[in-house]
């Protein structure tokens, strides 16, 4: 019997979930899937609607707060005086820089005096002056734009939230309503103080975010 025995393999069909036979149409599975998709779309629509409502409410709150704060700022003589002062200083500094640039361009354009022909020398003088001033102004403008883009990217990456909005409004309100008291304690331009606070806040948020991602 041991020498003549044979191993016979009998095929066994394994059951498959939601499938009793090859002719089954999987009705229960299809119904459950359709119900799941419907519920998923409904919840996604509700979430989107609530998100839009929250963003709209936040925008209206920010608009109202900034509008009332701006109107109150227009009534503050101290703040208006400081704004005029800082813009006047900025324009004076800009005019001084333009004057330095033109003087430097004229110094460079003096190379044209070595040309014996007066007409050609005059043309080259103005070409060199315009070229030097144009390159300097364009380069400075590009660097300023790139710096502003970098600051905006850092702000969006690290500070684009409700906390930043509350901090901006709070610091602006404090400076507007208590500007005279602040000027008595320390003689500083209020607009510069507001920008200085924002810079410190941006630096702190960047440092905290960097520290958080480093420790993860």
C-alpha contacts under 8 A as a table, 3 or more apart, distances in Angstrom:
res1	aa1	res2	aa2	distance
1	X	4	X	5.26
1	X	5	X	5.87
2	X	5	X	5.47
15	X	19	X	7.35
15	X	20	X	7.01
16	X	19	X	5.33
16	X	20	X	7.05
17	X	20	X	7.92
18	X	26	X	5.89
18	X	28	X	7.29
18	X	29	X	6.40
19	X	22	X	7.42
19	X	24	X	6.02
19	X	25	X	7.95
19	X	26	X	6.20
20	X	24	X	6.26
21	X	24	X	5.42
26	X	29	X	5.40
26	X	30	X	6.27
27	X	30	X	5.16
27	X	31	X	6.08
28	X	31	X	5.16
28	X	32	X	6.11
29	X	32	X	5.17
29	X	33	X	6.09
30	X	33	X	5.06
30	X	34	X	6.08
31	X	34	X	5.13
31	X	35	X	6.15
32	X	35	X	5.11
32	X	36	X	6.13
33	X	36	X	5.02
33	X	37	X	6.19
34	X	37	X	5.16
34	X	38	X	6.15
35	X	38	X	5.15
35	X	39	X	6.17
36	X	39	X	5.20
36	X	40	X	6.03
37	X	40	X	4.99
37	X	41	X	6.16
38	X	41	X	5.27
38	X	42	X	6.21
39	X	42	X	5.05
39	X	43	X	6.15
40	X	43	X	5.24
40	X	44	X	6.07
41	X	44	X	5.02
41	X	45	X	6.11
42	X	45	X	5.14
42	X	46	X	6.28
43	X	46	X	5.04
43	X	47	X	6.09
44	X	47	X	5.09
44	X	48	X	6.14
45	X	48	X	5.12
45	X	49	X	6.12
46	X	49	X	5.10
46	X	50	X	6.16
47	X	50	X	5.18
47	X	51	X	6.08
48	X	51	X	5.01
48	X	52	X	6.17
49	X	52	X	5.19
49	X	53	X	6.16
50	X	53	X	4.98
50	X	54	X	6.06
51	X	54	X	5.11
51	X	55	X	6.16
52	X	55	X	5.15
52	X	56	X	6.02
53	X	56	X	5.09
53	X	57	X	6.08
54	X	57	X	5.13
54	X	58	X	6.09
55	X	58	X	5.02
55	X	59	X	6.04
56	X	59	X	5.05
56	X	60	X	6.14
57	X	60	X	5.16
57	X	61	X	6.07
58	X	61	X	5.07
58	X	62	X	6.07
59	X	62	X	5.08
59	X	63	X	5.99
60	X	63	X	4.97
60	X	64	X	6.02
61	X	64	X	5.18
61	X	65	X	6.06
62	X	65	X	5.13
62	X	66	X	5.93
62	X	165	X	7.67
63	X	66	X	5.25
63	X	67	X	5.91
64	X	67	X	5.15
64	X	68	X	6.16
65	X	68	X	5.40
65	X	69	X	6.02
65	X	169	X	7.33
66	X	69	X	5.01
66	X	70	X	5.91
66	X	169	X	7.21
67	X	70	X	5.09
67	X	71	X	6.18
68	X	71	X	5.15
68	X	72	X	6.16
69	X	72	X	5.10
69	X	73	X	6.10
69	X	169	X	7.92
69	X	172	X	7.54
69	X	173	X	6.57
69	X	176	X	7.93
70	X	73	X	4.89
70	X	74	X	6.28
71	X	74	X	5.16
71	X	75	X	6.70
72	X	75	X	5.21
72	X	76	X	6.67
72	X	176	X	7.33
73	X	76	X	5.14
73	X	79	X	6.74
73	X	80	X	7.49
73	X	176	X	5.83
74	X	77	X	7.58
74	X	79	X	7.94
74	X	80	X	6.79
76	X	79	X	5.46
76	X	80	X	6.27
76	X	176	X	6.94
77	X	80	X	5.14
77	X	81	X	6.04
78	X	81	X	5.16
78	X	82	X	6.28
78	X	179	X	6.76
78	X	180	X	6.63
79	X	82	X	5.07
79	X	83	X	6.12
79	X	176	X	6.86
79	X	179	X	6.95
79	X	190	X	6.35
79	X	191	X	7.26
80	X	83	X	5.02
80	X	84	X	6.20
81	X	84	X	5.20
81	X	85	X	6.11
82	X	85	X	4.89
82	X	86	X	6.11
82	X	189	X	5.56
82	X	190	X	6.23
82	X	191	X	6.57
83	X	86	X	5.29
83	X	87	X	6.18
83	X	190	X	7.90
83	X	191	X	6.24
84	X	87	X	5.27
84	X	88	X	5.96
85	X	88	X	5.07
85	X	89	X	6.13
86	X	89	X	5.06
86	X	90	X	6.07
86	X	189	X	7.54
86	X	191	X	7.64
86	X	192	X	7.68
87	X	90	X	4.95
87	X	91	X	6.09
88	X	91	X	5.16
88	X	92	X	6.11
89	X	92	X	5.03
89	X	93	X	6.08
90	X	93	X	5.10
90	X	94	X	6.11
91	X	94	X	4.96
91	X	95	X	6.12
92	X	95	X	5.12
92	X	96	X	6.15
93	X	96	X	5.03
93	X	97	X	6.19
94	X	97	X	5.09
94	X	98	X	6.19
95	X	98	X	5.04
95	X	99	X	6.11
96	X	99	X	5.01
96	X	100	X	6.22
97	X	100	X	5.06
97	X	101	X	6.13
98	X	101	X	5.01
98	X	102	X	6.17
99	X	102	X	5.18
99	X	103	X	6.15
100	X	103	X	5.09
100	X	104	X	6.10
101	X	104	X	5.10
101	X	105	X	6.06
101	X	133	X	6.29
101	X	136	X	7.56
102	X	105	X	4.92
102	X	106	X	6.06
102	X	129	X	7.55
102	X	133	X	6.51
103	X	106	X	5.08
103	X	107	X	6.22
104	X	107	X	5.03
104	X	108	X	6.30
105	X	108	X	5.08
105	X	109	X	6.03
105	X	128	X	7.30
105	X	129	X	4.90
105	X	130	X	7.74
105	X	132	X	5.59
105	X	133	X	6.10
106	X	109	X	4.91
106	X	110	X	6.23
106	X	129	X	5.91
107	X	110	X	5.35
107	X	111	X	7.93
108	X	111	X	6.22
108	X	128	X	7.20
108	X	129	X	7.26
108	X	132	X	7.94
109	X	112	X	5.94
109	X	124	X	7.58
109	X	125	X	4.91
109	X	126	X	7.25
109	X	128	X	5.23
109	X	129	X	5.55
110	X	113	X	5.59
110	X	125	X	6.77
111	X	114	X	6.04
111	X	125	X	7.63
112	X	115	X	5.62
112	X	121	X	5.01
112	X	122	X	7.27
112	X	124	X	5.94
112	X	125	X	5.41
113	X	116	X	7.43
113	X	121	X	6.12
113	X	125	X	7.93
114	X	121	X	7.81
115	X	118	X	7.23
115	X	120	X	7.44
115	X	121	X	5.55
116	X	121	X	7.31
117	X	120	X	5.51
117	X	121	X	5.97
118	X	121	X	4.95
118	X	122	X	6.07
119	X	122	X	5.23
119	X	123	X	6.45
120	X	123	X	5.13
120	X	124	X	6.15
121	X	124	X	5.17
121	X	125	X	5.96
122	X	125	X	4.98
122	X	126	X	6.40
123	X	126	X	5.44
123	X	127	X	6.14
124	X	127	X	4.95
124	X	128	X	5.96
125	X	128	X	5.32
125	X	129	X	6.15
126	X	129	X	4.97
126	X	130	X	5.98
127	X	130	X	5.26
127	X	131	X	5.90
128	X	131	X	5.04
128	X	132	X	5.95
129	X	132	X	5.29
129	X	133	X	6.12
130	X	133	X	5.27
130	X	134	X	5.76
131	X	134	X	5.13
131	X	135	X	6.01
132	X	135	X	5.30
132	X	136	X	6.12
133	X	136	X	5.16
133	X	137	X	6.00
134	X	137	X	5.24
134	X	138	X	5.89
135	X	138	X	5.16
135	X	139	X	5.89
136	X	139	X	5.20
136	X	140	X	6.07
137	X	140	X	5.15
137	X	141	X	6.02
138	X	141	X	5.08
138	X	142	X	6.07
139	X	142	X	5.15
139	X	143	X	6.16
140	X	143	X	5.18
140	X	144	X	6.14
141	X	144	X	5.07
141	X	145	X	6.11
142	X	145	X	5.09
142	X	146	X	6.10
143	X	146	X	5.13
143	X	147	X	6.10
144	X	147	X	5.06
144	X	148	X	6.15
145	X	148	X	5.04
145	X	149	X	6.12
146	X	149	X	5.05
146	X	150	X	6.15
147	X	150	X	5.07
147	X	151	X	6.25
148	X	151	X	5.09
148	X	152	X	6.13
149	X	152	X	5.07
149	X	153	X	6.11
150	X	153	X	5.10
150	X	154	X	6.22
151	X	154	X	5.10
151	X	155	X	6.08
152	X	155	X	4.95
152	X	156	X	6.12
153	X	156	X	5.15
153	X	157	X	5.98
154	X	157	X	5.04
154	X	158	X	5.91
154	X	159	X	7.62
154	X	206	X	7.63
155	X	158	X	5.42
155	X	159	X	4.99
155	X	160	X	6.27
155	X	202	X	6.92
156	X	159	X	5.68
156	X	160	X	4.72
157	X	160	X	6.53
158	X	202	X	7.72
158	X	205	X	6.16
158	X	206	X	5.92
158	X	209	X	6.88
159	X	163	X	7.81
159	X	164	X	5.84
159	X	202	X	7.05
159	X	205	X	6.77
160	X	164	X	6.63
161	X	164	X	5.63
161	X	165	X	6.74
162	X	165	X	5.04
162	X	166	X	6.21
163	X	166	X	5.18
163	X	167	X	6.12
164	X	167	X	4.97
164	X	168	X	6.09
165	X	168	X	5.21
165	X	169	X	6.20
166	X	169	X	5.21
166	X	170	X	5.88
167	X	170	X	5.09
167	X	171	X	6.00
168	X	171	X	5.35
168	X	172	X	6.02
168	X	198	X	7.51
169	X	172	X	5.10
169	X	173	X	5.98
170	X	173	X	5.15
170	X	174	X	6.13
171	X	174	X	5.14
171	X	175	X	6.15
171	X	194	X	6.99
171	X	197	X	7.90
172	X	175	X	5.20
172	X	176	X	6.02
172	X	194	X	6.87
173	X	176	X	5.10
173	X	177	X	5.92
174	X	177	X	5.44
174	X	178	X	5.60
174	X	179	X	7.44
175	X	178	X	5.37
175	X	179	X	4.93
175	X	182	X	7.63
175	X	190	X	6.72
175	X	194	X	7.40
176	X	179	X	5.30
177	X	180	X	7.96
178	X	181	X	5.35
178	X	182	X	6.19
179	X	182	X	5.08
179	X	183	X	6.13
179	X	190	X	6.97
180	X	183	X	5.10
180	X	184	X	6.35
181	X	184	X	5.15
181	X	185	X	6.50
182	X	185	X	5.20
182	X	186	X	6.13
182	X	187	X	7.73
183	X	186	X	5.22
183	X	187	X	4.95
183	X	188	X	6.39
183	X	190	X	7.92
184	X	187	X	6.58
188	X	192	X	7.64
188	X	193	X	7.00
189	X	192	X	5.28
189	X	193	X	6.12
190	X	193	X	4.86
190	X	194	X	6.22
191	X	194	X	5.08
191	X	195	X	6.36
192	X	195	X	5.12
192	X	196	X	5.96
193	X	196	X	4.94
193	X	197	X	6.15
194	X	197	X	5.20
194	X	198	X	6.39
195	X	198	X	5.07
195	X	199	X	6.25
196	X	199	X	5.07
196	X	200	X	6.32
197	X	200	X	5.15
197	X	201	X	6.12
198	X	201	X	5.03
198	X	202	X	6.09
199	X	202	X	5.11
199	X	203	X	6.24
200	X	203	X	5.14
200	X	204	X	6.22
201	X	204	X	5.14
201	X	205	X	6.20
202	X	205	X	5.22
202	X	206	X	6.13
203	X	206	X	5.19
203	X	207	X	6.14
204	X	207	X	5.13
204	X	208	X	6.14
205	X	208	X	5.11
205	X	209	X	6.08
206	X	209	X	5.20
206	X	210	X	6.07
207	X	210	X	5.13
207	X	211	X	6.04
208	X	211	X	5.01
208	X	212	X	6.04
209	X	212	X	5.00
209	X	213	X	6.26
210	X	213	X	5.36
210	X	214	X	6.06
211	X	214	X	5.09
211	X	215	X	6.27
212	X	215	X	5.42
212	X	216	X	6.45
213	X	216	X	5.28
